[in-house]
Amino acid sequence: MAHACCGPGYASPEAATKAEREKVLYTIALYTGTGIEEPDYLATVDVDPNSPTYSQVIHRLPMPYIGDELHHFGWNACSSCHNDGSKSRRFLVIPGQRSSRIHIVDTADAKAPKLHKVIEPEEIKEKTNLTAPHTVHCLADSHVMISMLGDSEGNGPGGFLLLDENFDIAGRWERQANGMRFNYDFWYQPRHNVMVSSEWGAPKTYYPGFDLKDVAAGNYGSQLHFWDWSKHEIIQSFDLGDEGLIPLEVRFHHNPDSTHGFVGAALSSNVWHWHKPNGHWQVEKVIDVPSVEVEGWPIPVPSLITDILLSMDDRYVYFSNWLHGDIRQYDISDPSHPKLTGQVWVGGLLGKSEESKGKNLAGGPQMLQLSLDGKRLYVTNSLFSTWDNQFYPDLSKAGSYLLQIDCDTENGGLKINENFYIDFGKEPAGPSRAHEIRYPGGDCTSDIWI
């Protein structure tokens, strides 16, 4: 855990791998789009095997309004602030992707978080002309930065919102965004003065659901953007074309000296690797997941790579194939030549799913979070309300699962932990759908070192 003398987070990725095991985790759980008129909420889950409430939701913090579509969220401080003893990793920043409302949650009591502040969408639109908040990263200068996927009308390209240390709107981060048609995820690597961002689509395109006609019309993204971190402007863009449609989560190596990173292209179902070998950024495709013919489908079904993450030691990459139903582990010791080392089936459309605690696993694996030591992978199965209803219509009635996958970090390999299963179909107000996951002590998809 953080020490007062040093500030939040860890001195290095190596130090993070030796941290105390996670005892609780937070995941957001949604009623948006399920037909249940209740607010989305933050669920606190006990993940301590020695606790009497292990593998249970122990607290629920409902948001003030209905229909936010809580999605991705992050911390006010992470390892980028490690040397600042005045900061603490205390506040979660939880945006509503559909409402554009931003909730600040106080986790001073780690097992029973409380709502601290709400930033209303009208203020955000008035001050920045932005909507549809997505990725949250803290910056070392006390700001929180959020990728915004739309303008006030729900059109692209969106931009980047800054909040100050009091969670007041400080304006937009980017000075100019020439060449950016859409926005989605981002990750910065200050030692190389770079930020990388990716593209989904405009909110008005993806909010209603997925339509193949939008792909043909060019309404979904295919670009990676490399930004000058100090000048706040794009210095190079790569169009991945039809082989890289809808590049979503971007993940740099945790080692801040490294220029290596990966992005999963959801619709094209492949993984791309970038690095800077000779002073210039280069991008290459390193993993392809073939589409599969499924009865009743007009096209071969893509795997739909929806989340990807790197282990804290940068040895393994994990990603989820939401439509096919498998999670994969690859050894990336040689980043240009990943080797498949583990695979587990936890839902999907191909009928290959395993069971957990005798439960049929509805939906497909989606959001991932790995323990700091790399041995436990947590997974939920909701993507986005309208897309869930389209591809997995039973999920609104079944509710989400939260699974734990045991990871062999020596030889590779994945296995469902049969002692852990959270059934969000049994929640007090009815079945809910879980999405992103965070730990109080920091995690593999939010901590950045400078």
N, C-alpha and C positions, 0 to 999 in steps of 0.2 A: 504494500500500500504506500501512498505518498508520505513523505516525511516533511514536517513543517520547515526544516532548514533548507530544503531543496526545491520545494514547490511540487506541483502535481506530476504524475507520470513516473518515468524511469530514465535513468541516465543514458541508456543505450538499449537497442533491441535485445542484446544478450542479457542485460539485466532484467528486462521484461520477462524473458523465458524462465527466469529463476524466481519470479514473484510468487506470492502466496496464491494458492488455487482459488478460483472464483467460488463464492459462497451463494450469491444471488445473481440473477440476471434480470434485465428489463426487456420486455417486448411490448410493442404496441398491438392492440387488438381492436378490430374494426366491426362496427355494425353497419357502416355505410354500405349500401347496396345489397344488404341481406334481407330487407323487408322488416327488420326489427327497428322500431323507432327509439333508439337509445344512442347516447353519445359514444364515440370511440373512447378507448381508455388505455392507460399504461398499466400493464400487468407486471407485478413483481413475482418472480419464480424462485423457489428455494432449490438450489442445485448442490447443496452440501450433503453428501451421502451419510454423514453422521448426525444429521438433523432429523427430528421426529416429523417435520413437515417436508422432507425431501420429495422432490418431484410433484410439488403442488404449487398452485397460484396462492400466494399468501397475502397479497394486497392488490386492490384495484383502484386506480385514480381516474375517474371519469372526467372528460373535458366538459367545459360549460355548455357547449352547443352540439347539435346533431348535424352530421353530414360533413365533418372535416376531411375525412379520408386521411388520417394519420398515415405516414408512409416511412420516410427515412428521418432519422434524428441523430443528434450528436451532442458533444459536451462543450461547455464554456471554456475548458482548458484541457490540454493533453500534454504529452511528453515534449511538445515544442515549447512549453512554458516551464520545463523542469527546473531550470536554474533560478526561477523567480519565486522566492518564498512567500511573496504577498498573494499568490494565486492558489486556488484549490479547485479540484475537479468536483464541483458541487452541483452545478446546474445543468440540467438537460434542456436542450433546445429542440422542441418537437413541433414541426410545421404540419399544417393541414394541406396536403397537396391539392385538394379540390376547393377548399374554402379560402386558401391563402392566409389563414390565421396562424400566427406563431405563438406557441405556448412555452413559457419558461417554467420549468419544474425544479423545485428545490429537493435535493436528495440528502439533506443533512441527516435525516433518519433514513438510512439506506433501505430499510425494509418497509417504510411507509412514506413515500415521497408526497410532497404537497405542491399545489399550484402556486406559483410565485407571481406571475405576470402574464397577461395576454396582449399581444400586439395585433390590432385589428387590420383586416385587409384594406380598408378604406385609407388608412394612414400610409400603408406601404405603397398603394397605387398613387396616392397624391404626391409622395416624396420621391418615388423612384420609377413610377410607371411599370412596375413589375408584378407578376403573379406566379402561382404554382411553384412554391418553394420545394426544393429537393434535398440535395446533399448539404450537410452541415459539417464544417471543419472549423476548429479554433485556430487562430493565428497567434504567433508569438508576441504580437504587439497589443494584446488584450482585446482585439476585435474577434468577432465570430463572423465567418463568411458563409453565405448560403447561395447555392446555385438556384436560379429562378428560371423556369422553363418557358414563361410567357410574358407578354406585355399586358397592360391593363385590359385588353380585349381578348386575350388568350391566343395571340399570334406569336410566332417566333420572331427573333431568336432568343428573347429573354436576356438574361445577364446575371450579375452577381451582386447580392445585397450584403451590406456590412452593418453589423450591430456593434455598438460600443460596449464597454464593460458594464454599463448599467442596463444593457439590452434596449437601448434607444436606437432608432434608425440613424445611421451615420452616412447613408448615401449608397452609391454604387461603387464597386471596386474597379471595374474596367474603364480605361480611358477611351478605348475604341475597340470595336469587335468586328472589324472588317473581315468578311469571309465566313463568319459564323452564321449558319442558317438556323440552327437549333441549338439547344443546350441540354445537358443532363448531369453528368458526374464530373468531379475534378479531384486532382491530387497535386500537391506542390512538393518540390524538392529544392529547398533554398540554396544548398551548396552548389547547385548547377544553375541557379537563377531561372528556374523553369516551373511552370505549371502545365499540366495536361488536362484538357477537357474533352468530353464526348458529346454525342448527339442522340436524342430520342426523336422527338417531334414536337409540334406545337400543341399546347393543351387542348385546343378545340379539335384537333385531329384524334388524339388518343383518349380523351375523356369518354366519348360515347362507346368505345370498343374498337376492336381491330377490323379493318376492312382492307382486303387485298387491293382494292382500287386505289387506296392511298399510297400503296407501295409503287404501283405503276405510275402514279401521278407525281412521284418524287416528294411526297409529303412526310417521309421519314428520313432520318439522318444517316450519313455514311462517312462522316469526317471525324478525324482526330485533330485537335488544335494544340499547338505548342506555344505557350505564352512566355514573354519576358516577364519574370516575376516582379522585377523592380519597376519596369515601365508600364505594366498592366495592359499590354497589347500583344496581339498574336504575331509571332515571328515566322511561323511555318504551319501549314495545314496539309494533312494527307487525306485524300479522298480514297477510301477503301473500295468504293464501287459496289457492284453487285456481290462481291465476295466478302463485303464487310458491312452489311446492312444492319442498322440500329446497334452501333457500338455503345454498350452501356457502362458497366462498372470499370473504372480505371484504377490500377493498382501498381504503384511503384514498389520496387524492392524497399524493405524497411531500412536497410543499410543506407544512411544518407549520402554516402560517397558514391553510390551506384547510380548509373543512368538507365538501368534495366527496368522495364515495366511491362505490364500485360493488360489487355482489354478483351472482354468477351463480346463478340458481335452476335446479338441475340437471334435475329432472323436468319442470318447466314450460317449460324451455328458453327462458328469457328473462333479460335483464339489467336490474337495478334500480339507480337512481341516488339517492343521498341527499345532502342539503345542509341548511344552516341559514340561510335567507335573511332571516328576520325574528325571530331569537331563538328560533325553534322548529324542531325537526327535521322535515323533510319527505322523503317517499319517493315515487318515481315510476318506472314501467316505461318503459324507453327503447329496448330492443331485443327483438324477438320472432323466434324461429327456428321456422317451422312444422314440424309433424310430417309424416312421409312414409309413404305406404302401401308396405309391403314384403311380398312374397309369403311366406306361411307365418307371418306375425305376426298375432296376434289383435286388435291395436290398431295404429293408425298409430304409427310409430316416432318417439319424441321424439329430438331431437338429443343430449340429455343434456350440458349444459354442465357440465364437471367441473372445469376450472381456468380462472382468469382472472387477469390481472396488468396493471399499468400501467407504461408506460415511465418511466424516472427523471425525464424532463422533463414528465411528466403530459400529453403530447400524444396518445399512443395507448393504447388498450386492446386486449389480445389475449385470445382465449379459444378453448378446444378443445371441439369437439362430438364426444364419444367414440363415440357410436353412428353418427352420420352420416359422420364421418371427416374433417371439415375443421377447419382452424385459421383464424380470422378476425382481421383487423386493422381497427380503427375509429379514425378521427380524433375525439378528444373535446375539441377546442379549445372547443366549446360542449358542456358535459357533458350538457345536457338533450336534445341532438340529435346523437347520434353518426352519423358518415358512414362507410360501408363503403369501405375503401381497399385491402384486400388479402385474398386467400383462397387456400389451398393444400390439396390433398386428400392425406392420408397414412394411408390405411387406411379402416376403417368398413364399414358394411353396405350401402351404396348402390351399390357397384361403380364408384365414380368415382376410385379411388385412383391416384395417380401411382406410379412406381417410383423407387427410389434405388439407384444402382450396380447396376442390373439386378435388385434384390431386390423381391419382392412384399412389400408392407408389411402384415403381419398385425396384427390388433387395431385399435384406433382411438386417435387422439392424446389424450393425457391430461395429464400434468404438464408445465408450461412453466417455463422460466427464461430471462430476457432478459439480454443483456450490458448492462453499465452505460451504454455509449454507445448502446444501443438497436438495434444493427445485426445482432446474431446472436441468434436465438431457438432454444433447445434444447428438445427434446420427447421424452418417453418415452410408452409406450402401455399401462402396467398401471394398473388402478384399485384393485382390492381382490381378494384371491385368489378368494373364492367368487363374486364378481360376474364376474371374468375367466372363470372356468370355466363360468359360465352363459351369458354373451353371446358370448364368443370362446373356445370350448373348445380350439381349436388352439393358442392362445397358450402353453399350458404345454409344448407340444412344440416350437413354433417359437422361443420365447424372445422377449424384448423387442428393440426397436430403440432407439437413441438417435440422433436426427437433429439436424442444424443447419439452420435456415431463415434465409436471408438476408433482411433487412428493409430496404426502401427508406424511410429516415426523412425524405426530402425530399418525395417525391411520393406515398408509400404504395406498398405492394406486397410480396408474399411469394414466395420461390422456394427450392426445396430446394437446399442446397449439395451438389453431387455429389462433392465431395472428402472428405466426412466421413460416416462410417457406422459405428456401433458395433453389432455383432451379438451380442446376449446369448444367442443360440441356440448360440454356439460357445464357451461358457465351459468351463473345465477340468472342473468337476463335472457338467456338463450344462446344458441351457437354463435360464436364470433370467429373472425379470421385474423390470424397473427402474421406479422410481417417482420420488420427488422429487430435485431437483438443487440443489446449493449451490456457491458459489465461496469460496476462502479469503479473498478481498478484500471479501466482502459482495455483496449482490444485491438485485434489485428486489422480492423478496417477504419479506425479513427485516429490512432496514434501516429504522429509524424515527428521525426527528429530533425533538428536544424544544425 
